[in-house]
């Protein structure tokens, strides 16, 4: 497993995503998956208040109490809007602290290493948000914080405010980032921010680390390689089945053959091999086989030409 730095946090380049823990993965499955991740050398567990209604945090807390927290980066997210009013932000100090305190209780920890704002809210004063997050740092509830689904423009404005006022700013960004592009005709959650060439220019310049969520694109490349279009879910087919992704698939399949590894491993390696800024894929998996296939890419370093050819920037 390769490692990098997020601030002073030494993080494995591959992060464990836990979206389904407590929903489609029960307690015994959760323990097996985290244990497997640790066996590969991973040390960064990413969860959120909304994952499985808080069950993901609770089960991770049980694992921490059972196995110990030494060397583990515990990361979670708050500030997500209510699902029936996604256009109404929840980024006030009171709302954020309410979410944070609930996460601390479910995880059974006194302090969270990396706390993420799960969504932005257009029109919300980013200076007020930075002030709130710094107050949580001062209280010892969090060590560092990041922005999930914030545009580069908004992150830059927030961090400029922080620098001007001698405060901590966002130390990293979580953004939807995969070797697969979203089909031009597909319309989904407008509160998600997806990596593109314009966004990436900011990360190249600022060197702000990127944690890439949904890197496997709902298993698009692996499922297409194994069973073709019939193997895709309806959502994956609508979101990712397009000429550009089929072209990328052929190159990924060739790399998988060259390296003697699964397609899923190459997908993760493509992201972690980006050199212009640090990119850490957040990988999931509902069973040990799925997780292991992705983790096999943790130590593969692809050359710049392959990354540029497939990802495009």
For each residue, the residues with C-beta under 8 A, 3 or more apart:
1: 12 13 14 40 41 42 298 299
2: 12 13 272 298 299 301
3: 10 11 12 13
4: 10 11 13 209 278 280
5: 8 9 10 11 278
6: 9 11 73 114 144 171 172 209 278 280
7: 144 171 172
8: 5
9: 5 6 73 113 114 143 144
10: 3 4 5 43
11: 3 4 5 6 15 43 44 73 280
12: 1 2 3 15 41 42 43 44 280 298
13: 1 2 3 4 272 278 280 281 298
14: 1 40 42 44 268 272 280 281 283 294 295 297 298
15: 11 12 42 44 45 46 75 211 280 281 282 283
16: 33 34 37 42 44 45 46 282 283 284
17: 46 213 282 283 284
18: 21 30 45 46 47 51 56 60 284
19: 48 51 52 56 284
20: 23 24 25 51 52 56 284 286
21: 18 25 30 33 47 51 52 55 56 59 60
22: 25 26 27 30 51 52 53 54 55 56 58 59
23: 20 51 52 55 56
24: 20 286
25: 20 21 22 29 30 33 286
26: 22 29 30
27: 22 30 31 59 62
28: 31 32
29: 25 26 32 33 286 287
30: 18 21 22 25 26 27 33 34 59 60 63
31: 27 28 34 35 63 66
32: 28 29 35 36 288
33: 16 21 25 29 30 36 37 285 287 288 291
34: 16 30 31 37 38 45 60 63 67
35: 31 32 38 39 67
36: 32 33 39 40 288 291 292 295
37: 16 33 34 40 42 45 291 295
38: 34 35 41 42 43 67
39: 35 36
40: 1 14 36 37 295 298
41: 1 12 38 298
42: 1 12 14 15 16 37 38 295 298
43: 10 11 12 38 71 72 73
44: 11 12 14 15 16 72 73 75 280
45: 15 16 18 34 37 60 72 73 74 75
46: 15 16 17 18 75 76 211 282
47: 18 21 51 56 57 60 75 76 77 107
48: 19 51 56 57 76 77 78 80 116 118
49: 54 57 76 77 78 80 99 102 103 118
50: 53 54 77 80 118
51: 18 19 20 21 22 23 47 48 54 55 56 57
52: 19 20 21 22 23 55 56
53: 22 50
54: 22 49 50 51 57 58 102 106
55: 21 22 23 51 52 58 59
56: 18 19 20 21 22 23 47 48 51 52 59 60
57: 47 48 49 51 54 60 61 76 103 106 107
58: 22 54 55 61 62 106 107
59: 21 22 27 30 55 56 62 63
60: 18 21 30 34 45 47 56 57 63 64 74 107
61: 57 58 64 65 106 107 108 109
62: 27 58 59 65 66 108
63: 30 31 34 59 60 66 67
64: 60 61 67 68 69 72 74 107 108 109
65: 61 62 108
66: 31 62 63
67: 34 35 38 63 64
68: 64
69: 64 72 74 109
70:
71: 43
72: 43 44 45 64 69
73: 6 9 11 43 44 45 113 114
74: 45 60 64 69 107 109 112 113 114
75: 15 44 45 46 47 112 113 114 115 116
76: 46 47 48 49 57 103 107 112 115 116
77: 47 48 49 50 80 115 116 117 118 148 174
78: 48 49 96 99 100 102 103 115 116 117 118
79: 89 90 91 95 96 99 117 118 119
80: 48 49 50 77 90 99 118 119
81: 85 86 87 88 89 90 119 121 191
82: 85 86 88 90
83: 86
84:
85: 81 82 88
86: 81 82 83 119 189 191
87: 81
88: 81 82 85 121
89: 79 81 119 120 121 122 123 124
90: 79 80 81 82 95 96 99 121
91: 79 95 96 117 120 121 124 129 132
92: 95 96 132
93: 96 97 128 131 132 135
94: 97 98
95: 79 90 91 92 98 99
96: 78 79 90 91 92 93 99 100 117 129 132 133 136
97: 93 94 100 101 132 136
98: 94 95 101 102
99: 49 78 79 80 90 95 96 102 103
100: 78 96 97 103 104 112 115 136 141 142
101: 97 98 104 105 141
102: 49 54 78 98 99 105 106
103: 49 57 76 78 99 100 106 107 112
104: 100 101 107 109 110 111 112 141
105: 101 102 108
106: 54 57 58 61 102 103
107: 47 57 58 60 61 64 74 76 103 104 112
108: 61 62 64 65 105
109: 61 64 69 74 104 112
110: 104 140 141
111: 104 140 141 142 143
112: 74 75 76 100 103 104 107 109 115 141 142 143
113: 9 73 74 75 142 143 144
114: 6 9 73 74 75 142 143 144 145 146 171 172
115: 75 76 77 78 100 112 133 136 141 142 144 145 146
116: 48 75 76 77 78 145 146 147 148 174
117: 77 78 79 91 96 120 129 133 145 146 147 148 150
118: 48 49 50 77 78 79 80 148 149
119: 79 80 81 86 89 148 149 191
120: 89 91 117 124 147 149 150 151 154 191 193
121: 81 88 89 90 91 124
122: 89
123: 89
124: 89 91 120 121 128 129
125: 128 129
126: 129 130 154 157 158 161
127: 130 131 158 161 165
128: 93 124 125 131 132
129: 91 96 117 124 125 126 132 133 158
130: 126 127 133 134 158 161 162 165 167 168 169
131: 93 127 128 134 135 167
132: 91 92 93 96 97 128 129 135 136
133: 96 115 117 129 130 136 137 142 145 168
134: 130 131 137 138 162 167 168
135: 93 131 132 138 139
136: 96 97 100 115 132 133 139 141 142 145
137: 133 134 140 141 142 143 144 145 168
138: 134 135
139: 135 136
140: 110 111 137
141: 100 101 104 110 111 112 115 136 137
142: 100 111 112 113 114 115 133 136 137 145
143: 9 111 112 113 114 137
144: 6 7 9 113 114 115 137 168 171
145: 114 115 116 117 133 136 137 142 168 170 171
146: 114 115 116 117 170 171 172 173 174 211
147: 116 117 120 150 154 155 158 170 172 173 174
148: 77 116 117 118 119 173 174 175 213
149: 118 119 120 174 175 176 191 192 193
150: 117 120 147 154 155 158 170 173 193
151: 120 154 155 193 199
152: 155 156 173 198 199 201 202 203
153: 156 157 202
154: 120 126 147 150 151 157 158
155: 147 150 151 152 158 159 170 173 202 208
156: 152 153 159 160 202 206
157: 126 153 154 160 161
158: 126 127 129 130 147 150 154 155 161 162 169 170
159: 155 156 162 163 169 170 206
160: 156 157 163 164
161: 126 127 130 157 158 164 165 167 169
162: 130 134 158 159 165 167 168 169 170
163: 159 160 166 167 169
164: 160 161
165: 127 130 161 162
166: 163
167: 130 131 134 161 162 163
168: 130 133 134 137 144 145 162 171
169: 130 158 159 161 162 163
170: 145 146 147 150 155 158 159 162 173 208
171: 6 7 114 144 145 146 168 208 209
172: 6 7 114 146 147 208 209 210 211
173: 146 147 148 150 152 155 170 203 208 209 210 211
174: 77 116 146 147 148 149 210 211 212 213 282
175: 148 149 193 194 195 199 210 211 212 213
176: 149 192 193 194 195 212 213 214
177: 194 195 210 212 213 214 215 271 279
178: 181 212 214 215 216 217 267 271
179: 215 217 221 248 252 267 270 271 310 311
180: 217 220 221 240 245 248
181: 178 240 242 244 245
182: 186 188 194 239 240
183: 186 238 239 240 241 242 245
184: 242
185:
186: 182 183 238 239
187:
188: 182 192 239
189: 86 192
190:
191: 81 86 119 120 149
192: 149 176 188 189
193: 120 149 150 151 175 176 199
194: 175 176 177 182 199
195: 175 176 177 199 200 210 212
196: 199 200
197: 200 201 312 313
198: 152 201
199: 151 152 175 193 194 195 196 202 203
200: 195 196 197 203 204 276 313
201: 152 197 198 204 205
202: 152 153 155 156 199 205 206 208
203: 152 173 199 200 206 207 208 210 276 277
204: 200 201 207 276 277
205: 201 202
206: 156 159 202 203 277
207: 203 204 277 278
208: 155 170 171 172 173 202 203 277
209: 4 6 171 172 173 277 278 279 280
210: 172 173 174 175 177 195 203 277 278 279 280
211: 15 46 146 172 173 174 175 279 280 281 282
212: 174 175 176 177 178 195 215 271 279 280 281 282
213: 17 148 174 175 176 177 282
214: 176 177 178 217 218
215: 177 178 179 212 267 268 271 281 282 283
216: 178 219 220 221 222 264 267 268 283 284 294
217: 178 179 180 214 220 221 236 239 240 245 267
218: 214 232 233 235 236 239 240
219: 216 222 223 236 264
220: 180 216 217 223 224 232 236 240 241 245
221: 179 180 216 217 224 225 245 248 249 252 263 264 267
222: 216 219 225 226 262 263 264 267 293
223: 219 220 226 227 231 232 236
224: 220 221 227 228 229 231 232 246 249
225: 221 222 249 252 253 256 263
226: 222 223 231
227: 223 224 230 231
228: 224 231
229: 224 232 237 241
230: 227
231: 223 224 226 227 228
232: 218 220 223 224 229 236 237 240 241
233: 218 236 237
234: 237 238
235: 218 238 239
236: 217 218 219 220 223 232 233 239 240 241
237: 229 232 233 234 240 241
238: 183 186 234 235 241
239: 182 183 186 188 217 218 235 236
240: 180 181 182 183 217 218 220 232 236 237 245
241: 183 220 229 232 236 237 238 245 246
242: 181 183 184 245 246
243: 246 247
244: 181 247 248
245: 180 181 183 217 220 221 240 241 242 248 249
246: 224 241 242 243 249 250
247: 243 244 250 251
248: 179 180 221 244 245 251 252 310
249: 221 224 225 245 246 252 253
250: 246 247 253 254
251: 247 248 254 255 306 309 310
252: 179 221 225 248 249 255 256 263 266 267 270 310
253: 225 249 250 256 257 263
254: 250 251 257 258
255: 251 252 258 259 266 302 306
256: 225 252 253 259 260 261 262 263 265 266
257: 253 254 260
258: 254 255
259: 255 256 265 266 300
260: 256 257
261: 256 265 266 296 297 300
262: 222 256 265 266 293 296
263: 221 222 225 252 253 256 266 267
264: 216 219 221 222 267 268 290 293 294 296 297
265: 256 259 261 262 268 269 293 294 295 296 297 300
266: 252 255 256 259 261 262 263 269 270 297 300 302
267: 178 179 215 216 217 221 222 252 263 264 270 271 294 297
268: 14 215 216 264 265 271 272 281 283 294 295 297 298
269: 265 266 272 273 297 298 300 301 302
270: 179 252 266 267 273 274 302 306 307 310 311
271: 177 178 179 212 215 267 268 274 279 280 281 311
272: 2 13 14 268 269 279 280 281 297 298 301
273: 269 270 300 301 302 303 306 307
274: 270 271 277 278 279 307 311
275: 304 307
276: 200 203 204
277: 203 204 206 207 208 209 210 274
278: 4 5 6 13 207 209 210 274
279: 177 209 210 211 212 271 272 274
280: 4 6 11 12 13 14 15 44 209 210 211 212 271 272
281: 13 14 15 211 212 215 268 271 272 294
282: 15 16 17 46 174 211 212 213 215
283: 14 15 16 17 215 216 268 291 294 295
284: 16 17 18 19 20 216 290 291
285: 33 288 289 290 291 292 293 294
286: 20 24 25 29 290
287: 29 33 290 291
288: 32 33 36 285 291 292
289: 285 292 293
290: 264 284 285 286 287 293 294
291: 33 36 37 283 284 285 287 288 294 295
292: 36 285 288 289 295 296
293: 222 262 264 265 285 289 290 296
294: 14 216 264 265 267 268 281 283 285 290 291 297
295: 14 36 37 40 42 265 268 283 291 292 298
296: 261 262 264 265 292 293 300
297: 14 261 264 265 266 267 268 269 272 294 300
298: 1 2 12 13 14 40 41 42 268 269 272 295
299: 1 2
300: 259 261 265 266 269 273 296 297
301: 2 269 272 273
302: 255 266 269 270 273 306 307
303: 273 306 307
304: 275 307 308
305: 308 309
306: 251 255 270 273 302 303 309 310
307: 270 273 274 275 302 303 304 310 311
308: 304 305 311 312 313
309: 251 305 306 312
310: 179 248 251 252 270 306 307
311: 179 270 271 274 307 308
312: 197 308 309
313: 197 200 308
